[in-house]
Amino acid sequence: MIDLPATQTFGLEVTQELRWEESARARLNAIPSFARGMVVKGVEAYARAHGHAVVTEALLTEIRHTWGARFRPRR
């Protein structure tokens, strides 16, 4: 059995701990529903690690540029 961390698991419940601007929430809603929980966890972890209290559309663009299209750190 392979145990994956929550940030790499599809089908997670979407629970937002940080505030999301409406434009960022709209981008999140464009992501397939089965992947949203995983994306929210990854985005919010990145935001907290970089001193952000609010998820903005600009932050999502930064994360996508840093991590690539699949929202995970490049190796």
PDB file of N, H, CA, C and O in Angstrom:
ATOM      1  N   MET A   1       0.839  -1.169   0.000  1.00  0.00           N
ATOM      2  CA  MET A   1       0.000   0.000   0.000  1.00  0.00           C
ATOM      3  C   MET A   1       0.893   1.243   0.000  1.00  0.00           C
ATOM      4  O   MET A   1       1.901   1.296   0.705  1.00  0.00           O
ATOM      5  N   ILE A   2       0.514   2.227  -0.788  1.00  0.00           N
ATOM      6  H   ILE A   2      -0.305   2.184  -1.360  1.00  0.00           H
ATOM      7  CA  ILE A   2       1.241   3.492  -0.851  1.00  0.00           C
ATOM      8  C   ILE A   2       0.430   4.539  -0.104  1.00  0.00           C
ATOM      9  O   ILE A   2      -0.740   4.763  -0.415  1.00  0.00           O
ATOM     10  N   ASP A   3       1.040   5.171   0.865  1.00  0.00           N
ATOM     11  H   ASP A   3       1.990   4.990   1.117  1.00  0.00           H
ATOM     12  CA  ASP A   3       0.364   6.195   1.655  1.00  0.00           C
ATOM     13  C   ASP A   3       0.784   7.559   1.112  1.00  0.00           C
ATOM     14  O   ASP A   3       1.940   7.960   1.251  1.00  0.00           O
ATOM     15  N   LEU A   4      -0.164   8.271   0.491  1.00  0.00           N
ATOM     16  H   LEU A   4      -1.103   7.946   0.378  1.00  0.00           H
ATOM     17  CA  LEU A   4       0.118   9.596  -0.064  1.00  0.00           C
ATOM     18  C   LEU A   4      -0.300  10.677   0.913  1.00  0.00           C
ATOM     19  O   LEU A   4      -1.286  10.518   1.633  1.00  0.00           O
ATOM     20  N   PRO A   5       0.445  11.785   0.945  1.00  0.00           N
ATOM     21  CA  PRO A   5       0.022  12.900   1.784  1.00  0.00           C
ATOM     22  C   PRO A   5      -1.261  13.509   1.216  1.00  0.00           C
ATOM     23  O   PRO A   5      -1.568  13.335   0.036  1.00  0.00           O
ATOM     24  N   ALA A   6      -2.000  14.217   2.053  1.00  0.00           N
ATOM     25  H   ALA A   6      -1.751  14.358   3.011  1.00  0.00           H
ATOM     26  CA  ALA A   6      -3.278  14.799   1.635  1.00  0.00           C
ATOM     27  C   ALA A   6      -3.133  15.714   0.429  1.00  0.00           C
ATOM     28  O   ALA A   6      -4.050  15.808  -0.387  1.00  0.00           O
ATOM     29  N   THR A   7      -2.001  16.388   0.304  1.00  0.00           N
ATOM     30  H   THR A   7      -1.256  16.312   0.967  1.00  0.00           H
ATOM     31  CA  THR A   7      -1.816  17.312  -0.807  1.00  0.00           C
ATOM     32  C   THR A   7      -1.678  16.597  -2.146  1.00  0.00           C
ATOM     33  O   THR A   7      -1.669  17.253  -3.188  1.00  0.00           O
ATOM     34  N   GLN A   8      -1.569  15.264  -2.146  1.00  0.00           N
ATOM     35  H   GLN A   8      -1.576  14.731  -1.300  1.00  0.00           H
ATOM     36  CA  GLN A   8      -1.447  14.504  -3.384  1.00  0.00           C
ATOM     37  C   GLN A   8      -2.559  13.453  -3.520  1.00  0.00           C
ATOM     38  O   GLN A   8      -2.388  12.456  -4.220  1.00  0.00           O
ATOM     39  N   THR A   9      -3.685  13.676  -2.855  1.00  0.00           N
ATOM     40  H   THR A   9      -3.824  14.486  -2.286  1.00  0.00           H
ATOM     41  CA  THR A   9      -4.774  12.716  -2.853  1.00  0.00           C
ATOM     42  C   THR A   9      -6.013  13.325  -3.498  1.00  0.00           C
ATOM     43  O   THR A   9      -6.490  14.370  -3.056  1.00  0.00           O
ATOM     44  N   PHE A  10      -6.536  12.685  -4.535  1.00  0.00           N
ATOM     45  H   PHE A  10      -6.149  11.836  -4.894  1.00  0.00           H
ATOM     46  CA  PHE A  10      -7.755  13.145  -5.188  1.00  0.00           C
ATOM     47  C   PHE A  10      -8.967  12.832  -4.329  1.00  0.00           C
ATOM     48  O   PHE A  10      -8.935  11.902  -3.523  1.00  0.00           O
ATOM     49  N   GLY A  11     -10.037  13.603  -4.495  1.00  0.00           N
ATOM     50  H   GLY A  11     -10.062  14.358  -5.150  1.00  0.00           H
ATOM     51  CA  GLY A  11     -11.300  13.335  -3.835  1.00  0.00           C
ATOM     52  C   GLY A  11     -11.421  13.887  -2.432  1.00  0.00           C
ATOM     53  O   GLY A  11     -12.368  13.549  -1.721  1.00  0.00           O
ATOM     54  N   LEU A  12     -10.481  14.737  -2.008  1.00  0.00           N
ATOM     55  H   LEU A  12      -9.712  15.012  -2.585  1.00  0.00           H
ATOM     56  CA  LEU A  12     -10.568  15.322  -0.673  1.00  0.00           C
ATOM     57  C   LEU A  12     -11.709  16.319  -0.603  1.00  0.00           C
ATOM     58  O   LEU A  12     -12.030  16.983  -1.589  1.00  0.00           O
ATOM     59  N   GLU A  13     -12.316  16.420   0.563  1.00  0.00           N
ATOM     60  H   GLU A  13     -12.056  15.881   1.365  1.00  0.00           H
ATOM     61  CA  GLU A  13     -13.336  17.436   0.784  1.00  0.00           C
ATOM     62  C   GLU A  13     -12.672  18.806   0.655  1.00  0.00           C
ATOM     63  O   GLU A  13     -11.533  18.993   1.082  1.00  0.00           O
ATOM     64  N   VAL A  14     -13.387  19.758   0.065  1.00  0.00           N
ATOM     65  H   VAL A  14     -14.312  19.606  -0.282  1.00  0.00           H
ATOM     66  CA  VAL A  14     -12.845  21.100  -0.105  1.00  0.00           C
ATOM     67  C   VAL A  14     -13.095  21.889   1.175  1.00  0.00           C
ATOM     68  O   VAL A  14     -14.229  22.259   1.478  1.00  0.00           O
ATOM     69  N   THR A  15     -12.033  22.140   1.915  1.00  0.00           N
ATOM     70  H   THR A  15     -11.111  21.839   1.669  1.00  0.00           H
ATOM     71  CA  THR A  15     -12.124  22.949   3.130  1.00  0.00           C
ATOM     72  C   THR A  15     -11.086  24.053   3.031  1.00  0.00           C
ATOM     73  O   THR A  15      -9.883  23.799   2.984  1.00  0.00           O
ATOM     74  N   GLN A  16     -11.574  25.275   3.002  1.00  0.00           N
ATOM     75  H   GLN A  16     -12.551  25.482   3.041  1.00  0.00           H
ATOM     76  CA  GLN A  16     -10.685  26.420   2.874  1.00  0.00           C
ATOM     77  C   GLN A  16     -10.439  27.027   4.243  1.00  0.00           C
ATOM     78  O   GLN A  16     -11.379  27.358   4.966  1.00  0.00           O
ATOM     79  N   GLU A  17      -9.168  27.172   4.592  1.00  0.00           N
ATOM     80  H   GLU A  17      -8.405  26.903   4.004  1.00  0.00           H
ATOM     81  CA  GLU A  17      -8.794  27.754   5.871  1.00  0.00           C
ATOM     82  C   GLU A  17      -8.406  29.219   5.726  1.00  0.00           C
ATOM     83  O   GLU A  17      -8.512  29.987   6.682  1.00  0.00           O
ATOM     84  N   LEU A  18      -7.960  29.609   4.540  1.00  0.00           N
ATOM     85  H   LEU A  18      -7.874  28.986   3.764  1.00  0.00           H
ATOM     86  CA  LEU A  18      -7.608  31.002   4.269  1.00  0.00           C
ATOM     87  C   LEU A  18      -8.757  31.667   3.516  1.00  0.00           C
ATOM     88  O   LEU A  18      -9.644  31.000   2.984  1.00  0.00           O
ATOM     89  N   ARG A  19      -8.717  32.987   3.485  1.00  0.00           N
ATOM     90  H   ARG A  19      -7.997  33.529   3.918  1.00  0.00           H
ATOM     91  CA  ARG A  19      -9.710  33.729   2.701  1.00  0.00           C
ATOM     92  C   ARG A  19      -9.304  33.672   1.229  1.00  0.00           C
ATOM     93  O   ARG A  19      -8.123  33.809   0.908  1.00  0.00           O
ATOM     94  N   TRP A  20     -10.258  33.475   0.346  1.00  0.00           N
ATOM     95  H   TRP A  20     -11.217  33.364   0.607  1.00  0.00           H
ATOM     96  CA  TRP A  20     -10.037  33.428  -1.098  1.00  0.00           C
ATOM     97  C   TRP A  20     -10.784  34.591  -1.746  1.00  0.00           C
ATOM     98  O   TRP A  20     -11.979  34.771  -1.514  1.00  0.00           O
ATOM     99  N   GLU A  21     -10.079  35.382  -2.560  1.00  0.00           N
ATOM    100  H   GLU A  21      -9.108  35.236  -2.749  1.00  0.00           H
ATOM    101  CA  GLU A  21     -10.756  36.426  -3.324  1.00  0.00           C
ATOM    102  C   GLU A  21     -11.702  35.763  -4.319  1.00  0.00           C
ATOM    103  O   GLU A  21     -11.486  34.622  -4.728  1.00  0.00           O
ATOM    104  N   GLU A  22     -12.738  36.477  -4.699  1.00  0.00           N
ATOM    105  H   GLU A  22     -12.913  37.404  -4.367  1.00  0.00           H
ATOM    106  CA  GLU A  22     -13.739  35.924  -5.602  1.00  0.00           C
ATOM    107  C   GLU A  22     -13.127  35.452  -6.921  1.00  0.00           C
ATOM    108  O   GLU A  22     -13.519  34.406  -7.438  1.00  0.00           O
ATOM    109  N   SER A  23     -12.173  36.205  -7.473  1.00  0.00           N
ATOM    110  H   SER A  23     -11.855  37.055  -7.053  1.00  0.00           H
ATOM    111  CA  SER A  23     -11.554  35.804  -8.746  1.00  0.00           C
ATOM    112  C   SER A  23     -10.735  34.522  -8.579  1.00  0.00           C
ATOM    113  O   SER A  23     -10.680  33.702  -9.496  1.00  0.00           O
ATOM    114  N   ALA A  24     -10.103  34.342  -7.423  1.00  0.00           N
ATOM    115  H   ALA A  24     -10.148  35.007  -6.678  1.00  0.00           H
ATOM    116  CA  ALA A  24      -9.350  33.113  -7.157  1.00  0.00           C
ATOM    117  C   ALA A  24     -10.312  31.943  -6.987  1.00  0.00           C
ATOM    118  O   ALA A  24     -10.042  30.835  -7.450  1.00  0.00           O
ATOM    119  N   ARG A  25     -11.439  32.197  -6.317  1.00  0.00           N
ATOM    120  H   ARG A  25     -11.659  33.097  -5.941  1.00  0.00           H
ATOM    121  CA  ARG A  25     -12.452  31.154  -6.129  1.00  0.00           C
ATOM    122  C   ARG A  25     -13.029  30.722  -7.486  1.00  0.00           C
ATOM    123  O   ARG A  25     -13.311  29.541  -7.692  1.00  0.00           O
ATOM    124  N   ALA A  26     -13.202  31.677  -8.408  1.00  0.00           N
ATOM    125  H   ALA A  26     -12.972  32.636  -8.240  1.00  0.00           H
ATOM    126  CA  ALA A  26     -13.699  31.352  -9.749  1.00  0.00           C
ATOM    127  C   ALA A  26     -12.713  30.444 -10.477  1.00  0.00           C
ATOM    128  O   ALA A  26     -13.121  29.502 -11.157  1.00  0.00           O
ATOM    129  N   ARG A  27     -11.421  30.722 -10.339  1.00  0.00           N
ATOM    130  H   ARG A  27     -11.089  31.487  -9.787  1.00  0.00           H
ATOM    131  CA  ARG A  27     -10.413  29.838 -10.955  1.00  0.00           C
ATOM    132  C   ARG A  27     -10.434  28.458 -10.331  1.00  0.00           C
ATOM    133  O   ARG A  27     -10.275  27.454 -11.026  1.00  0.00           O
ATOM    134  N   LEU A  28     -10.628  28.403  -9.023  1.00  0.00           N
ATOM    135  H   LEU A  28     -10.757  29.218  -8.458  1.00  0.00           H
ATOM    136  CA  LEU A  28     -10.715  27.116  -8.339  1.00  0.00           C
ATOM    137  C   LEU A  28     -11.902  26.309  -8.861  1.00  0.00           C
ATOM    138  O   LEU A  28     -11.796  25.097  -9.049  1.00  0.00           O
ATOM    139  N   ASN A  29     -13.017  26.969  -9.091  1.00  0.00           N
ATOM    140  H   ASN A  29     -13.103  27.953  -8.938  1.00  0.00           H
ATOM    141  CA  ASN A  29     -14.210  26.274  -9.568  1.00  0.00           C
ATOM    142  C   ASN A  29     -14.051  25.723 -10.976  1.00  0.00           C
ATOM    143  O   ASN A  29     -14.838  24.876 -11.396  1.00  0.00           O
ATOM    144  N   ALA A  30     -13.049  26.187 -11.712  1.00  0.00           N
ATOM    145  H   ALA A  30     -12.410  26.876 -11.371  1.00  0.00           H
ATOM    146  CA  ALA A  30     -12.783  25.669 -13.057  1.00  0.00           C
ATOM    147  C   ALA A  30     -12.015  24.347 -13.012  1.00  0.00           C
ATOM    148  O   ALA A  30     -11.907  23.648 -14.020  1.00  0.00           O
ATOM    149  N   ILE A  31     -11.487  24.013 -11.842  1.00  0.00           N
ATOM    150  H   ILE A  31     -11.574  24.581 -11.024  1.00  0.00           H
ATOM    151  CA  ILE A  31     -10.734  22.768 -11.655  1.00  0.00           C
ATOM    152  C   ILE A  31     -11.741  21.639 -11.424  1.00  0.00           C
ATOM    153  O   ILE A  31     -12.724  21.846 -10.713  1.00  0.00           O
ATOM    154  N   PRO A  32     -11.530  20.468 -11.994  1.00  0.00           N
ATOM    155  CA  PRO A  32     -12.463  19.352 -11.769  1.00  0.00           C
ATOM    156  C   PRO A  32     -12.713  19.132 -10.280  1.00  0.00           C
ATOM    157  O   PRO A  32     -11.793  19.212  -9.466  1.00  0.00           O
ATOM    158  N   SER A  33     -13.961  18.857  -9.938  1.00  0.00           N
ATOM    159  H   SER A  33     -14.709  18.792 -10.599  1.00  0.00           H
ATOM    160  CA  SER A  33     -14.362  18.765  -8.532  1.00  0.00           C
ATOM    161  C   SER A  33     -13.563  17.740  -7.740  1.00  0.00           C
ATOM    162  O   SER A  33     -13.292  17.953  -6.559  1.00  0.00           O
ATOM    163  N   PHE A  34     -13.182  16.633  -8.367  1.00  0.00           N
ATOM    164  H   PHE A  34     -13.403  16.460  -9.327  1.00  0.00           H
ATOM    165  CA  PHE A  34     -12.455  15.596  -7.627  1.00  0.00           C
ATOM    166  C   PHE A  34     -11.056  16.041  -7.221  1.00  0.00           C
ATOM    167  O   PHE A  34     -10.452  15.430  -6.339  1.00  0.00           O
ATOM    168  N   ALA A  35     -10.525  17.099  -7.848  1.00  0.00           N
ATOM    169  H   ALA A  35     -11.015  17.595  -8.565  1.00  0.00           H
ATOM    170  CA  ALA A  35      -9.168  17.558  -7.552  1.00  0.00           C
ATOM    171  C   ALA A  35      -9.136  18.817  -6.691  1.00  0.00           C
ATOM    172  O   ALA A  35      -8.067  19.199  -6.214  1.00  0.00           O
ATOM    173  N   ARG A  36     -10.271  19.469  -6.482  1.00  0.00           N
ATOM    174  H   ARG A  36     -11.139  19.159  -6.869  1.00  0.00           H
ATOM    175  CA  ARG A  36     -10.279  20.756  -5.774  1.00  0.00           C
ATOM    176  C   ARG A  36      -9.734  20.677  -4.359  1.00  0.00           C
ATOM    177  O   ARG A  36      -8.975  21.557  -3.954  1.00  0.00           O
ATOM    178  N   GLY A  37     -10.089  19.666  -3.600  1.00  0.00           N
ATOM    179  H   GLY A  37     -10.706  18.951  -3.928  1.00  0.00           H
ATOM    180  CA  GLY A  37      -9.607  19.569  -2.219  1.00  0.00           C
ATOM    181  C   GLY A  37      -8.088  19.492  -2.156  1.00  0.00           C
ATOM    182  O   GLY A  37      -7.461  20.121  -1.304  1.00  0.00           O
ATOM    183  N   MET A  38      -7.501  18.714  -3.068  1.00  0.00           N
ATOM    184  H   MET A  38      -8.011  18.203  -3.760  1.00  0.00           H
ATOM    185  CA  MET A  38      -6.053  18.568  -3.129  1.00  0.00           C
ATOM    186  C   MET A  38      -5.414  19.907  -3.511  1.00  0.00           C
ATOM    187  O   MET A  38      -4.395  20.298  -2.941  1.00  0.00           O
ATOM    188  N   VAL A  39      -6.012  20.603  -4.473  1.00  0.00           N
ATOM    189  H   VAL A  39      -6.839  20.286  -4.937  1.00  0.00           H
ATOM    190  CA  VAL A  39      -5.472  21.886  -4.921  1.00  0.00           C
ATOM    191  C   VAL A  39      -5.549  22.916  -3.796  1.00  0.00           C
ATOM    192  O   VAL A  39      -4.587  23.647  -3.561  1.00  0.00           O
ATOM    193  N   VAL A  40      -6.683  22.979  -3.101  1.00  0.00           N
ATOM    194  H   VAL A  40      -7.464  22.385  -3.292  1.00  0.00           H
ATOM    195  CA  VAL A  40      -6.839  23.938  -2.001  1.00  0.00           C
ATOM    196  C   VAL A  40      -5.770  23.696  -0.935  1.00  0.00           C
ATOM    197  O   VAL A  40      -5.147  24.648  -0.464  1.00  0.00           O
ATOM    198  N   LYS A  41      -5.552  22.464  -0.556  1.00  0.00           N
ATOM    199  H   LYS A  41      -6.057  21.691  -0.939  1.00  0.00           H
ATOM    200  CA  LYS A  41      -4.534  22.159   0.465  1.00  0.00           C
ATOM    201  C   LYS A  41      -3.142  22.603   0.009  1.00  0.00           C
ATOM    202  O   LYS A  41      -2.395  23.202   0.782  1.00  0.00           O
ATOM    203  N   GLY A  42      -2.797  22.310  -1.246  1.00  0.00           N
ATOM    204  H   GLY A  42      -3.405  21.824  -1.875  1.00  0.00           H
ATOM    205  CA  GLY A  42      -1.489  22.696  -1.763  1.00  0.00           C
ATOM    206  C   GLY A  42      -1.329  24.204  -1.877  1.00  0.00           C
ATOM    207  O   GLY A  42      -0.293  24.752  -1.502  1.00  0.00           O
ATOM    208  N   VAL A  43      -2.353  24.873  -2.393  1.00  0.00           N
ATOM    209  H   VAL A  43      -3.195  24.428  -2.697  1.00  0.00           H
ATOM    210  CA  VAL A  43      -2.302  26.327  -2.560  1.00  0.00           C
ATOM    211  C   VAL A  43      -2.206  27.012  -1.205  1.00  0.00           C
ATOM    212  O   VAL A  43      -1.399  27.925  -1.030  1.00  0.00           O
ATOM    213  N   GLU A  44      -3.016  26.585  -0.249  1.00  0.00           N
ATOM    214  H   GLU A  44      -3.672  25.844  -0.391  1.00  0.00           H
ATOM    215  CA  GLU A  44      -2.989  27.230   1.056  1.00  0.00           C
ATOM    216  C   GLU A  44      -1.678  26.964   1.799  1.00  0.00           C
ATOM    217  O   GLU A  44      -1.197  27.836   2.522  1.00  0.00           O
ATOM    218  N   ALA A  45      -1.108  25.807   1.637  1.00  0.00           N
ATOM    219  H   ALA A  45      -1.499  25.098   1.050  1.00  0.00           H
ATOM    220  CA  ALA A  45       0.201  25.532   2.248  1.00  0.00           C
ATOM    221  C   ALA A  45       1.260  26.453   1.655  1.00  0.00           C
ATOM    222  O   ALA A  45       2.083  27.007   2.384  1.00  0.00           O
ATOM    223  N   TYR A  46       1.242  26.618   0.336  1.00  0.00           N
ATOM    224  H   TYR A  46       0.573  26.168  -0.256  1.00  0.00           H
ATOM    225  CA  TYR A  46       2.181  27.520  -0.335  1.00  0.00           C
ATOM    226  C   TYR A  46       1.962  28.949   0.163  1.00  0.00           C
ATOM    227  O   TYR A  46       2.918  29.654   0.488  1.00  0.00           O
ATOM    228  N   ALA A  47       0.696  29.370   0.219  1.00  0.00           N
ATOM    229  H   ALA A  47      -0.080  28.797  -0.046  1.00  0.00           H
ATOM    230  CA  ALA A  47       0.381  30.736   0.641  1.00  0.00           C
ATOM    231  C   ALA A  47       0.914  31.006   2.047  1.00  0.00           C
ATOM    232  O   ALA A  47       1.569  32.023   2.277  1.00  0.00           O
ATOM    233  N   ARG A  48       0.640  30.110   2.980  1.00  0.00           N
ATOM    234  H   ARG A  48       0.108  29.285   2.794  1.00  0.00           H
ATOM    235  CA  ARG A  48       1.115  30.296   4.359  1.00  0.00           C
ATOM    236  C   ARG A  48       2.641  30.326   4.412  1.00  0.00           C
ATOM    237  O   ARG A  48       3.223  31.149   5.119  1.00  0.00           O
ATOM    238  N   ALA A  49       3.281  29.439   3.675  1.00  0.00           N
ATOM    239  H   ALA A  49       2.808  28.771   3.101  1.00  0.00           H
ATOM    240  CA  ALA A  49       4.751  29.373   3.682  1.00  0.00           C
ATOM    241  C   ALA A  49       5.389  30.642   3.131  1.00  0.00           C
ATOM    242  O   ALA A  49       6.535  30.961   3.451  1.00  0.00           O
ATOM    243  N   HIS A  50       4.636  31.366   2.298  1.00  0.00           N
ATOM    244  H   HIS A  50       3.705  31.107   2.039  1.00  0.00           H
ATOM    245  CA  HIS A  50       5.167  32.590   1.696  1.00  0.00           C
ATOM    246  C   HIS A  50       4.533  33.849   2.286  1.00  0.00           C
ATOM    247  O   HIS A  50       4.627  34.927   1.698  1.00  0.00           O
ATOM    248  N   GLY A  51       3.883  33.714   3.455  1.00  0.00           N
ATOM    249  H   GLY A  51       3.807  32.839   3.933  1.00  0.00           H
ATOM    250  CA  GLY A  51       3.383  34.873   4.183  1.00  0.00           C
ATOM    251  C   GLY A  51       2.091  35.478   3.680  1.00  0.00           C
ATOM    252  O   GLY A  51       1.807  36.639   3.973  1.00  0.00           O
ATOM    253  N   HIS A  52       1.296  34.727   2.930  1.00  0.00           N
ATOM    254  H   HIS A  52       1.527  33.784   2.692  1.00  0.00           H
ATOM    255  CA  HIS A  52       0.025  35.243   2.414  1.00  0.00           C
ATOM    256  C   HIS A  52      -1.134  34.789   3.299  1.00  0.00           C
ATOM    257  O   HIS A  52      -1.212  33.620   3.677  1.00  0.00           O
ATOM    258  N   ALA A  53      -2.030  35.716   3.625  1.00  0.00           N
ATOM    259  H   ALA A  53      -1.966  36.665   3.318  1.00  0.00           H
ATOM    260  CA  ALA A  53      -3.215  35.380   4.411  1.00  0.00           C
ATOM    261  C   ALA A  53      -4.447  35.247   3.522  1.00  0.00           C
ATOM    262  O   ALA A  53      -5.483  34.745   3.959  1.00  0.00           O
ATOM    263  N   VAL A  54      -4.332  35.699   2.273  1.00  0.00           N
ATOM    264  H   VAL A  54      -3.491  36.106   1.918  1.00  0.00           H
ATOM    265  CA  VAL A  54      -5.443  35.683   1.327  1.00  0.00           C
ATOM    266  C   VAL A  54      -4.961  35.052   0.028  1.00  0.00           C
ATOM    267  O   VAL A  54      -3.868  35.362  -0.445  1.00  0.00           O
ATOM    268  N   VAL A  55      -5.768  34.171  -0.548  1.00  0.00           N
ATOM    269  H   VAL A  55      -6.656  33.919  -0.163  1.00  0.00           H
ATOM    270  CA  VAL A  55      -5.446  33.573  -1.848  1.00  0.00           C
ATOM    271  C   VAL A  55      -6.041  34.478  -2.922  1.00  0.00           C
ATOM    272  O   VAL A  55      -7.253  34.681  -2.983  1.00  0.00           O
ATOM    273  N   THR A  56      -5.172  35.011  -3.758  1.00  0.00           N
ATOM    274  H   THR A  56      -4.187  34.846  -3.708  1.00  0.00           H
ATOM    275  CA  THR A  56      -5.594  35.909  -4.838  1.00  0.00           C
ATOM    276  C   THR A  56      -5.353  35.243  -6.185  1.00  0.00           C
ATOM    277  O   THR A  56      -4.678  34.217  -6.277  1.00  0.00           O
ATOM    278  N   GLU A  57      -5.912  35.842  -7.219  1.00  0.00           N
ATOM    279  H   GLU A  57      -6.460  36.675  -7.144  1.00  0.00           H
ATOM    280  CA  GLU A  57      -5.679  35.323  -8.561  1.00  0.00           C
ATOM    281  C   GLU A  57      -4.194  35.440  -8.922  1.00  0.00           C
ATOM    282  O   GLU A  57      -3.641  34.563  -9.587  1.00  0.00           O
ATOM    283  N   ALA A  58      -3.556  36.522  -8.482  1.00  0.00           N
ATOM    284  H   ALA A  58      -4.004  37.234  -7.942  1.00  0.00           H
ATOM    285  CA  ALA A  58      -2.122  36.699  -8.746  1.00  0.00           C
ATOM    286  C   ALA A  58      -1.302  35.608  -8.056  1.00  0.00           C
ATOM    287  O   ALA A  58      -0.327  35.112  -8.621  1.00  0.00           O
ATOM    288  N   LEU A  59      -1.693  35.236  -6.844  1.00  0.00           N
ATOM    289  H   LEU A  59      -2.485  35.639  -6.385  1.00  0.00           H
ATOM    290  CA  LEU A  59      -0.990  34.159  -6.140  1.00  0.00           C
ATOM    291  C   LEU A  59      -1.163  32.837  -6.880  1.00  0.00           C
ATOM    292  O   LEU A  59      -0.204  32.075  -7.006  1.00  0.00           O
ATOM    293  N   LEU A  60      -2.361  32.551  -7.369  1.00  0.00           N
ATOM    294  H   LEU A  60      -3.140  33.170  -7.267  1.00  0.00           H
ATOM    295  CA  LEU A  60      -2.578  31.327  -8.149  1.00  0.00           C
ATOM    296  C   LEU A  60      -1.708  31.311  -9.404  1.00  0.00           C
ATOM    297  O   LEU A  60      -1.182  30.265  -9.785  1.00  0.00           O
ATOM    298  N   THR A  61      -1.557  32.467 -10.043  1.00  0.00           N
ATOM    299  H   THR A  61      -1.984  33.316  -9.734  1.00  0.00           H
ATOM    300  CA  THR A  61      -0.693  32.564 -11.229  1.00  0.00           C
ATOM    301  C   THR A  61       0.756  32.287 -10.844  1.00  0.00           C
ATOM    302  O   THR A  61       1.466  31.581 -11.561  1.00  0.00           O
ATOM    303  N   GLU A  62       1.199  32.843  -9.709  1.00  0.00           N
ATOM    304  H   GLU A  62       0.622  33.416  -9.127  1.00  0.00           H
ATOM    305  CA  GLU A  62       2.561  32.607  -9.222  1.00  0.00           C
ATOM    306  C   GLU A  62       2.781  31.118  -8.946  1.00  0.00           C
ATOM    307  O   GLU A  62       3.807  30.554  -9.326  1.00  0.00           O
ATOM    308  N   ILE A  63       1.821  30.496  -8.289  1.00  0.00           N
ATOM    309  H   ILE A  63       0.987  30.954  -7.980  1.00  0.00           H
ATOM    310  CA  ILE A  63       1.947  29.076  -7.955  1.00  0.00           C
ATOM    311  C   ILE A  63       1.993  28.236  -9.219  1.00  0.00           C
ATOM    312  O   ILE A  63       2.809  27.322  -9.329  1.00  0.00           O
ATOM    313  N   ARG A  64       1.135  28.536 -10.161  1.00  0.00           N
ATOM    314  H   ARG A  64       0.472  29.279 -10.071  1.00  0.00           H
ATOM    315  CA  ARG A  64       1.125  27.759 -11.408  1.00  0.00           C
ATOM    316  C   ARG A  64       2.444  27.928 -12.149  1.00  0.00           C
ATOM    317  O   ARG A  64       2.964  26.971 -12.723  1.00  0.00           O
ATOM    318  N   HIS A  65       2.982  29.136 -12.139  1.00  0.00           N
ATOM    319  H   HIS A  65       2.560  29.914 -11.673  1.00  0.00           H
ATOM    320  CA  HIS A  65       4.274  29.378 -12.797  1.00  0.00           C
ATOM    321  C   HIS A  65       5.389  28.605 -12.082  1.00  0.00           C
ATOM    322  O   HIS A  65       6.273  28.047 -12.732  1.00  0.00           O
ATOM    323  N   THR A  66       5.348  28.575 -10.758  1.00  0.00           N
ATOM    324  H   THR A  66       4.630  29.029 -10.231  1.00  0.00           H
ATOM    325  CA  THR A  66       6.370  27.902  -9.963  1.00  0.00           C
ATOM    326  C   THR A  66       6.242  26.387 -10.047  1.00  0.00           C
ATOM    327  O   THR A  66       7.238  25.685 -10.222  1.00  0.00           O
ATOM    328  N   TRP A  67       5.022  25.885  -9.923  1.00  0.00           N
ATOM    329  H   TRP A  67       4.213  26.455  -9.781  1.00  0.00           H
ATOM    330  CA  TRP A  67       4.783  24.447  -9.846  1.00  0.00           C
ATOM    331  C   TRP A  67       4.436  23.803 -11.174  1.00  0.00           C
ATOM    332  O   TRP A  67       4.550  22.585 -11.311  1.00  0.00           O
ATOM    333  N   GLY A  68       4.020  24.580 -12.149  1.00  0.00           N
ATOM    334  H   GLY A  68       3.927  25.569 -12.038  1.00  0.00           H
ATOM    335  CA  GLY A  68       3.576  23.999 -13.414  1.00  0.00           C
ATOM    336  C   GLY A  68       2.073  23.770 -13.399  1.00  0.00           C
ATOM    337  O   GLY A  68       1.395  24.083 -12.420  1.00  0.00           O
ATOM    338  N   ALA A  69       1.567  23.228 -14.476  1.00  0.00           N
ATOM    339  H   ALA A  69       2.118  22.973 -15.271  1.00  0.00           H
ATOM    340  CA  ALA A  69       0.125  23.087 -14.668  1.00  0.00           C
ATOM    341  C   ALA A  69      -0.525  22.141 -13.672  1.00  0.00           C
ATOM    342  O   ALA A  69      -1.735  22.222 -13.460  1.00  0.00           O
ATOM    343  N   ARG A  70       0.228  21.258 -13.061  1.00  0.00           N
ATOM    344  H   ARG A  70       1.211  21.193 -13.233  1.00  0.00           H
ATOM    345  CA  ARG A  70      -0.379  20.266 -12.173  1.00  0.00           C
ATOM    346  C   ARG A  70      -0.317  20.645 -10.702  1.00  0.00           C
ATOM    347  O   ARG A  70      -0.590  19.804  -9.845  1.00  0.00           O
ATOM    348  N   PHE A  71       0.033  21.884 -10.385  1.00  0.00           N
ATOM    349  H   PHE A  71       0.255  22.567 -11.080  1.00  0.00           H
ATOM    350  CA  PHE A  71       0.029  22.374  -9.017  1.00  0.00           C
ATOM    351  C   PHE A  71       0.813  21.506  -8.059  1.00  0.00           C
ATOM    352  O   PHE A  71       0.357  21.225  -6.951  1.00  0.00           O
ATOM    353  N   ARG A  72       1.984  21.083  -8.478  1.00  0.00           N
ATOM    354  H   ARG A  72       2.354  21.312  -9.379  1.00  0.00           H
ATOM    355  CA  ARG A  72       2.858  20.402  -7.528  1.00  0.00           C
ATOM    356  C   ARG A  72       4.284  20.893  -7.781  1.00  0.00           C
ATOM    357  O   ARG A  72       4.623  21.255  -8.908  1.00  0.00           O
ATOM    358  N   PRO A  73       5.099  20.906  -6.765  1.00  0.00           N
ATOM    359  CA  PRO A  73       6.463  21.415  -6.939  1.00  0.00           C
ATOM    360  C   PRO A  73       7.221  20.654  -8.007  1.00  0.00           C
ATOM    361  O   PRO A  73       7.141  19.429  -8.095  1.00  0.00           O
ATOM    362  N   ARG A  74       7.952  21.392  -8.810  1.00  0.00           N
ATOM    363  H   ARG A  74       8.016  22.387  -8.738  1.00  0.00           H
ATOM    364  CA  ARG A  74       8.809  20.753  -9.820  1.00  0.00           C
ATOM    365  C   ARG A  74      10.025  20.196  -9.131  1.00  0.00           C
ATOM    366  O   ARG A  74      10.549  20.793  -8.191  1.00  0.00           O
ATOM    367  N   ARG A  75      10.471  19.059  -9.593  1.00  0.00           N
ATOM    368  H   ARG A  75      10.045  18.573 -10.357  1.00  0.00           H
ATOM    369  CA  ARG A  75      11.648  18.428  -8.997  1.00  0.00           C
ATOM    370  C   ARG A  75      12.876  18.748  -9.797  1.00  0.00           C
ATOM    371  O   ARG A  75      13.971  18.304  -9.452  1.00  0.00           O
TER     372      ARG A  75
END
